[in-house]
């Protein structure tokens, strides 16, 4: 079997400059393990780096290059994961009519991106794997034959136990934002030592290996799954303006009045809590995680046995204090979460289920 995978190769900041992370998240989390997995089973994964194609030739020629690649090499499966804003329905419709491949769309952010991006492209795909359970009926209503809720799991070659000493009380790894800063500061104000890493935090971001080390050395690691909805001058401005897309000329900020109502819906949908990759990475490193609930998280892990769920900052403080003081209970939760992850939430297991669902089972 031959698979074409369209995604970003690199990670960019808001000004479309490469960040210190260098590799894009889709490249790290999905391309690398999928390529390894398919190669081990005598299948072939070919990347189409949409960001490189756009930077080199612009949007129009990038789409033509994608079409030439897809049709010339006769792929069995075509996957799109990221960079969807570079495609329009006219180009997709033209390519789709000439392709014999099974088209699969992956989207992990449908809780807030469905109405602004996904709904436009979905009708051209044979199947969708979405990280948000609430998007499944929406895709089916659009006529997508196969729509499954999958969180893609964790690449256990990237996130694993290191057996280092647990010398960090509490850790958090993720981009700084005002809500997360408020929670971290409340914990610190309660006398709890918290180490926070990621873009915007004083400690800065971490490499993949450093992140795994932090998780593994933590007694508790936080998945701050709080709502990203908030009212501020920037959030209001986003209803009327957008930042320029990759390689889009002119001013960096563009007017977006025609999409006002879609922007309002997207803003409101940031009240939705959903399951993230971090929820699987932490237990894969053998560490107990504490998280706010979201979507189907408590169907993935059993509360109080495999994960600790908090409701509000005071409850979080109380539970962190309790589990720091009760190491035996904490490690039992960590071990149970680890075992559940290895049993049900690995990337390989999820990919096997997705490829089976689209009629292309992996031998």
C-alpha positions in Angstrom: 0.0 0.0 0.0 1.1 3.5 -0.8 0.0 6.5 1.2 0.4 10.2 0.5 0.4 12.5 3.6 -0.1 16.2 3.2 1.0 18.2 6.3 3.3 21.0 7.6 7.0 20.1 7.9 8.0 22.9 10.3 6.6 24.9 13.2 6.0 28.6 12.8 5.2 31.5 15.1 2.5 34.1 14.4 4.7 36.0 12.0 5.4 32.7 10.1 9.0 32.4 11.3 10.3 29.0 12.3 10.2 28.5 16.0 12.8 26.9 18.2 10.8 23.7 18.0 11.8 23.5 14.3 9.6 20.5 13.5 5.9 20.9 13.2 3.6 19.1 15.7 2.0 17.0 13.0 5.4 16.0 11.8 6.5 14.9 15.3 3.3 13.4 16.5 1.9 11.8 13.4 4.2 11.6 10.4 7.2 10.0 12.2 5.3 7.2 13.9 3.1 6.6 10.9 6.1 6.3 8.6 7.8 4.0 11.0 4.7 1.9 11.4 4.0 1.5 7.7 7.6 0.8 6.8 7.7 -2.0 9.3 4.7 -3.5 7.5 6.2 -3.1 4.0 3.9 -0.1 3.1 5.2 3.3 1.9 4.4 6.7 3.3 5.2 9.7 1.1 5.1 13.2 2.6 3.8 16.3 0.7 5.1 19.2 2.7 2.4 21.8 2.0 4.3 24.6 3.8 7.4 24.1 1.7 5.4 23.9 -1.5 3.5 27.2 -0.7 6.7 29.0 0.3 8.5 27.9 -2.8 5.8 28.3 -5.5 2.7 30.0 -3.9 -0.8 28.6 -3.4 -1.8 27.9 -6.9 1.3 26.0 -8.0 1.4 24.2 -4.6 -2.0 22.8 -5.3 -1.0 21.8 -8.8 2.1 20.1 -7.4 -0.1 18.2 -5.0 -2.4 17.1 -7.8 0.6 15.9 -9.9 2.0 14.0 -7.0 -1.3 12.4 -6.1 -2.3 11.3 -9.6 1.1 10.5 -11.1 2.2 8.0 -8.4 -1.2 6.3 -8.0 -1.6 6.3 -4.2 -4.0 4.0 -2.3 -4.7 6.5 0.5 -4.4 10.3 0.7 -4.3 11.9 4.1 -4.6 15.6 4.9 -3.6 16.8 8.4 -2.8 20.5 8.7 -2.5 23.3 6.2 -6.2 22.9 5.2 -6.5 26.7 4.8 -4.4 26.5 1.6 -7.0 24.4 -0.1 -10.3 25.5 -1.6 -13.3 23.5 -2.6 -12.7 24.1 -6.3 -9.2 22.7 -6.3 -10.2 19.8 -4.1 -13.2 18.9 -6.3 -11.0 18.9 -9.4 -8.4 16.7 -7.8 -10.9 14.4 -6.2 -12.6 13.5 -9.4 -9.4 12.2 -10.9 -8.1 10.3 -7.8 -8.7 6.6 -7.0 -7.2 6.9 -3.5 -9.2 6.7 -0.4 -9.2 10.3 1.0 -8.8 10.6 4.8 -9.0 13.9 6.7 -7.5 14.1 10.2 -8.5 17.0 12.5 -7.7 17.2 16.2 -9.2 20.7 16.7 -12.8 20.2 15.5 -14.2 21.5 18.8 -13.5 25.0 17.5 -12.3 24.6 13.9 -15.2 22.7 12.3 -17.3 25.7 11.3 -14.4 27.7 10.1 -12.4 25.1 8.2 -13.4 21.5 8.3 -17.0 21.8 7.0 -15.7 23.3 3.7 -13.4 20.3 2.9 -15.2 17.4 4.5 -17.6 16.6 1.6 -14.6 15.8 -0.6 -13.3 13.1 1.7 -14.2 9.4 2.0 -13.5 9.4 5.7 -12.7 11.6 8.7 -10.9 10.9 11.9 -11.7 13.7 14.4 -10.5 14.4 17.9 -13.8 15.8 19.0 -16.8 13.4 19.4 -19.3 16.2 18.9 -18.1 16.6 15.3 -18.9 13.1 14.3 -22.7 13.7 13.6 -21.8 17.0 11.9 -19.6 15.1 9.4 -22.2 12.5 8.8 -24.8 15.2 8.2 -22.5 16.5 5.5 -22.5 13.1 3.8 -19.0 11.9 4.8 -19.4 8.1 4.6 -17.0 7.3 7.5 -16.5 9.6 10.5 -14.8 8.3 13.6 -13.8 9.9 16.9 -10.1 9.1 17.4 -7.5 10.8 19.6 -4.7 9.1 17.6 -3.0 8.1 20.9 0.7 8.4 21.9 3.8 7.4 20.1 5.4 5.2 22.7 8.8 5.5 21.0 8.7 9.3 21.8 6.9 9.2 25.2 8.1 6.6 27.5 9.2 5.9 31.1 12.8 7.0 31.8 13.0 5.6 35.3 14.5 8.8 36.6 14.1 9.9 40.2 10.8 11.8 40.9 12.4 15.1 41.9 9.8 17.5 40.5 6.6 17.9 42.6 4.3 19.3 40.0 5.0 20.1 36.3 3.1 21.7 33.4 4.2 21.7 29.8 2.2 23.9 27.4 2.1 27.3 25.9 1.5 30.2 28.3 -1.8 31.9 28.3 -3.6 34.0 30.9 -5.8 31.2 32.2 -3.0 28.8 32.6 -0.8 31.4 34.3 -3.6 32.1 36.8 -3.9 28.4 37.7 -0.1 28.0 38.1 0.2 31.2 40.2 -2.6 30.0 42.4 -0.8 26.7 43.0 2.4 28.5 43.8 0.6 30.9 46.0 -0.7 27.9 48.0 2.9 26.8 48.6 3.1 24.2 45.9 6.2 24.0 43.7 5.2 24.0 40.1 7.7 23.9 37.2 6.1 25.3 34.0 7.6 25.1 30.5 6.5 26.1 27.0 6.3 29.2 24.8 5.7 32.3 26.9 6.9 30.8 30.2 10.1 32.2 31.7 11.6 28.7 31.6 10.9 28.6 27.8 10.1 25.5 25.7 11.5 22.0 25.8 12.9 19.6 23.3 11.1 16.3 23.0 13.6 14.5 25.1 13.6 17.2 27.8 9.8 17.1 27.9 9.8 13.4 28.4 12.4 13.8 31.2 10.2 16.4 32.9 7.1 14.2 32.8 9.0 11.2 34.0 10.6 13.1 36.9 7.3 14.6 38.0 5.3 13.3 40.9 2.3 15.0 39.3 1.9 16.5 35.9 -1.0 18.8 34.9 -3.1 18.7 31.8 -4.6 22.2 32.1 -7.6 21.5 29.9 -9.3 24.8 30.7 -11.5 26.6 28.2 -9.6 28.8 25.8 -12.6 31.2 25.5 -11.9 34.6 27.1 -12.9 38.2 26.5 -10.1 40.6 25.6 -9.3 43.2 23.0 -7.4 40.6 21.0 -10.3 38.1 21.1 -12.8 40.7 20.0 -10.5 41.9 17.2 -10.4 38.3 15.9 -14.1 38.5 15.1 -13.2 41.1 12.4 -9.6 40.4 11.4 -7.3 37.5 10.8 -3.6 37.1 10.5 -2.2 36.5 7.0 -1.8 32.9 5.9 1.6 31.5 5.1 3.2 33.4 2.2 0.2 35.7 1.8 1.3 39.1 0.7 0.4 42.6 2.0 -0.3 43.5 5.5 0.2 40.8 8.2 -3.3 41.5 9.5 -6.2 41.1 7.1 -9.9 42.2 7.4 -12.3 39.2 7.8 -15.7 40.9 8.0 -17.3 38.3 5.6 -16.6 35.5 8.1 -17.9 37.5 11.1 -20.6 35.0 12.1 -18.3 32.0 11.6 -15.7 33.8 13.7 -18.3 34.3 16.5 -19.2 30.6 16.5 -15.5 29.6 16.6 -14.9 32.0 19.5 -17.9 30.6 21.4 -16.8 27.0 20.7 -13.6 27.7 22.6 -15.8 27.1 25.6 -15.7 23.4 24.7 -13.2 21.2 26.6 -11.7 18.4 24.5 -9.2 15.6 24.7 -5.6 16.5 23.8 -2.5 14.6 23.0 -1.1 15.6 26.4 -3.7 13.4 28.1 -1.9 10.3 26.7 1.7 11.5 26.8 1.8 12.0 30.6 0.6 8.5 31.6 2.9 7.0 28.9 5.8 8.4 30.9 4.6 6.7 34.1 3.3 9.8 35.8 0.0 10.6 37.4 -1.9 13.4 35.6 -4.5 15.7 37.0 -6.8 17.3 34.5 -10.1 19.1 34.1 -12.6 17.0 32.4 -13.4 17.4 28.7 -15.5 15.6 26.0 -14.9 11.9 26.4 -11.8 12.0 28.6 -13.5 10.0 31.4 -14.3 7.3 28.9 -10.6 7.0 28.0 -9.5 6.9 31.6 -11.3 5.9 34.8 -11.5 8.9 37.2 -9.7 8.4 40.6 -8.2 5.1 39.3 -6.3 6.1 36.1 -6.6 9.9 36.1 -7.5 12.6 38.6 -10.1 15.1 37.5 -10.4 18.5 39.2 -13.2 21.0 39.1 -12.0 24.5 39.8 -8.7 25.9 41.2 -9.5 25.2 44.9 -10.3 21.6 44.1 -7.0 21.3 42.1 -5.0 22.7 45.0 -6.7 20.3 47.4 -6.0 17.3 45.2 -2.4 18.2 44.5 -1.7 18.5 48.2 -3.4 15.2 48.9 -1.5 13.2 46.3 1.8 14.8 47.0 1.3 13.6 50.6 0.1 10.1 49.6 2.8 8.7 47.4 1.5 5.1 47.4 -2.0 6.1 46.1 -0.4 8.5 43.6 1.8 5.8 42.1 -1.1 3.4 41.9 -3.0 5.9 39.8 0.1 6.5 37.7 0.6 2.8 37.0 -3.0 2.2 36.2 -3.0 5.1 33.8 0.2 3.8 32.2 -1.3 0.3 31.7 -4.5 1.7 30.2 -2.4 3.9 27.8 -0.3 0.9 26.7 -3.4 -1.2 26.3 -5.7 1.1 24.4 -4.2 4.5 23.6 -1.0 3.9 21.6 -0.6 5.6 18.2 -0.2 2.2 16.5 -3.4 0.8 17.9 -5.4 3.8 16.9 -3.9 3.8 13.4 -4.8 0.2 12.9 -8.4 0.9 13.8 -8.5 3.9 11.4 -7.1 2.1 8.5 -9.5 -0.8 9.1 -12.4 1.6 9.2 -11.5 3.0 5.8 -11.2 -0.4 4.2 -7.4 -0.5 4.1 -6.4 -2.8 7.0 -2.7 -2.9 7.8 -1.2 -6.4 7.4 
